[in-house]
Amino acid sequence: MRYSIVLLPLWLCGLHNVAQAREMPPAPFDSANAPSPATVTELPDSPGTVMMRSRAKELDRELLNEEPPNEEPPDEEPPDEDKTSSYFKVDEIRVPDLSSYHLNLVGAPTFPSSSTQSRRPAPTDIKDEPYHWKGLILQSVAFSALENGVRIMTADQEDRHILLNKPFWSDYFASVQQFNMRRWNDGDSFLVNYIGHPLQGAVFGYIEIQNDPRGRELEISSNPQYWKSIFRALIWSTVTSTQSEIGPMGEAAIFNAGGFTYPIHCPHKDKYSCPPTSKYTNNTGWVDFIITPTVGTLWLLGADTIDRYVTDPLVQKHPRAFGYKMLRAGLNPAKSLANLLRGHFPWFRDYEHPGVYESLAVEEFQRAMDVEPRDHVDVFLHYTALTLNVNTLGCTGCRRTADGAGIELGFAVRRYLDLVIDSDILPGASPESSLNVGGTLWTGRAGLRSGYSGKHFALKVTLAPGFASYSRSQSAPAQPIGRNYNFSAIAALSADIRFTDRIAFRLTTEQMLIRYKSLYRDPPDIGTPPNLSFLSHDNYINSTNWGVTLGPVLRF
């Protein structure tokens, strides 16, 4: 459009001069000043020049509405100007309609084409858009997983021991039962209770808002629809913050808040380095249940106010200034994190992009996942070798390579997502029996597999929990020998070389974790006040084992 606006006046001016030239009488020929034929050197025209002159004459006749020479005028009637979309008349001269031209994103003029379509679908009508329950659940789970990941990375050794070496479910239920709801404070610092938890509540509130078509594009105002949206965000923040306290992904499950007592304001919760007058807590109380959703919602309102009256005017006035976009993201960290969880830039605002819910990255991912799988079932018959801590006549608890065979079934649920079920038998993995280990090892697992799948090659990653069972072992020192079952899980990388559409060869490297019960037990009872523990006395050992599997693959 920029080029069209500049060229249109010049072009119309040229057409006007041509029309005037036709009306003016021809100028008299001045023979005195005319060059003689002897002084004029004529060069032959090139084919390209001849073609250009011929085309120029045709364009002149077309623009001046003249008929070609030596041709009879057509018998049919001239086309109706109202039905001609590419021309209009200016002083009886037909001029091409420049409105049929448009510009691409870089400003170069292009022609309209029915095959040119935007990668992003047309914005949807909010009235017809359903509530995005899937996005609400997945983004909330992802945020909870991110929180727990940060907590695990910053935890001390005692907390990691509780997470890794203690029974998960029994200690989780024991911790929930010991929540003390007869007090307000839980022993955490002001920064944690009144800054960190409200920020958590604001993030959960924004996650609800961005998945609600009725409130996603609303700015803070007196509009009743905005305040209804805030109320729905408060409800969801209350639900998710309660899960963060007593749910299976919350503090009662991760590090067992409520399951034991510890002194407040002592380094690493060390009860031996604290004075006897120290106060003890089991990290429970009403404070997080109330402060997280309520103050988190107030945080959300304050951030919306800053957006509308501070950062939005700056970004709208300087739409290409990256610094103002970062200022907007920095002054509203809760919204920035919620945006990242759905694949948008931190400074993205829905009211600036009406009708747009998904980011391009998420749309491409969902489009790829929705493609029908090429294969529906694959059968992997394999040889397996696994390094294990086993018992022999000359060594107890020594690492040895055991081998066997197995079968894996893969069911394609999406183009890039498979459900896998695997079972292996390793005969005589541990010749001698002892606690947890002995006899033949049987493993089974079920999980998910995803990755690249081409015509001649495939590379995929598998994550699958399951069990590992020895046929002759002891569950306790005084117990008879029998079969036991231990939790296990694998992370595997597999590569397929495909010879035909039906036959391939697969090589897999895997890391298998087996969780054994330890001989060591915590002291009996729950301790003496104020040092109390309601957790299980059992402890577990996590053994990691490298393995390799290989064999043919049949695809159906």
ZIDA-V295278 format. One record per helix or strand. SS is the DSSP state (a for helix, b for strand). FROM is the first residue (numbers start at 1). LEN is the number of residues. If there is no record, write none. Layout:
SS:FROM:LEN
SS:FROM:LEN
//
This chain:
a:2:22
a:37:3
a:47:17
a:81:3
b:87:4
b:93:4
a:98:3
b:101:3
b:109:3
a:126:3
a:133:21
a:157:9
a:168:10
a:190:21
a:224:23
b:260:1
b:262:2
a:267:3
b:280:2
a:287:31
a:322:10
a:333:9
a:350:3
a:360:11
b:377:15
b:396:19
b:417:14
b:435:1
b:439:15
b:457:14
b:473:2
b:482:1
b:486:13
b:503:19
b:527:2
b:531:3
b:538:18
//
